[in-house]
Amino acid sequence: MQIAGKKLLVLLVGWVFVALGVVGLFLPVLQGILFLLGGLFILSSEYVWAHRLLAKIKKQFPAVTVRCEEASRKAQAWVHPRSR
């Protein structure tokens, strides 16, 4: 996949997760917070504001930091795989 196509896919998936998170805040069926955090993880690889917001959330909720770091590493590995 081309780099531009992959970046577009990352942005699309990130924004879809954020949208599902907002909808999930009002519907009892979806876990809105989880989708919002997932969307922020994905978008933080492309947007500085998402990275900063995620850092504030990690600081305010230190118990979540370990899971955030693990998810961030996985997202970074998917978005920017190492060349072999």
BELJOMO-V695725 format. One record per backbone hydrogen bond with DSSP energy under -1.0 kcal/mol. NH is the residue of the N-H (numbers start at 0). CO is the residue of the C=O. E is the energy in kcal/mol with one decimal. If there is no record, write none. Layout:
nh=NH co=CO e=E
nh=NH co=CO e=E
This chain:
nh=5 co=1 e=-2.3
nh=6 co=2 e=-2.5
nh=7 co=3 e=-2.3
nh=8 co=4 e=-2.2
nh=9 co=5 e=-2.4
nh=10 co=6 e=-2.5
nh=11 co=7 e=-2.6
nh=12 co=8 e=-2.8
nh=13 co=9 e=-2.6
nh=14 co=10 e=-2.5
nh=15 co=11 e=-2.2
nh=16 co=12 e=-2.3
nh=17 co=13 e=-2.1
nh=18 co=14 e=-2.6
nh=19 co=15 e=-2.7
nh=20 co=16 e=-2.3
nh=21 co=17 e=-2.3
nh=22 co=18 e=-2.4
nh=23 co=19 e=-2.7
nh=24 co=20 e=-1.1
nh=25 co=22 e=-1.4
nh=26 co=22 e=-1.4
nh=31 co=29 e=-1.2
nh=34 co=30 e=-1.8
nh=35 co=31 e=-2.6
nh=36 co=32 e=-2.7
nh=37 co=33 e=-2.5
nh=38 co=34 e=-2.6
nh=39 co=35 e=-2.4
nh=40 co=36 e=-2.6
nh=41 co=37 e=-2.2
nh=42 co=38 e=-2.9
nh=43 co=39 e=-2.1
nh=44 co=41 e=-1.0
nh=45 co=42 e=-1.8
nh=46 co=42 e=-2.9
nh=50 co=46 e=-1.5
nh=51 co=47 e=-2.7
nh=52 co=48 e=-2.4
nh=53 co=49 e=-2.3
nh=54 co=50 e=-1.9
nh=55 co=51 e=-2.1
nh=56 co=52 e=-2.1
nh=57 co=53 e=-2.3
nh=58 co=54 e=-2.0
nh=59 co=55 e=-2.2
nh=60 co=56 e=-2.3
nh=63 co=60 e=-1.5
nh=67 co=63 e=-2.3
nh=68 co=64 e=-2.7
nh=69 co=65 e=-2.0
nh=70 co=66 e=-2.4
nh=71 co=67 e=-2.5
nh=72 co=68 e=-2.4
nh=73 co=69 e=-2.0
nh=74 co=70 e=-2.4
nh=75 co=71 e=-2.7
nh=76 co=72 e=-2.3
nh=77 co=73 e=-1.8
nh=78 co=74 e=-2.6
nh=79 co=75 e=-3.0
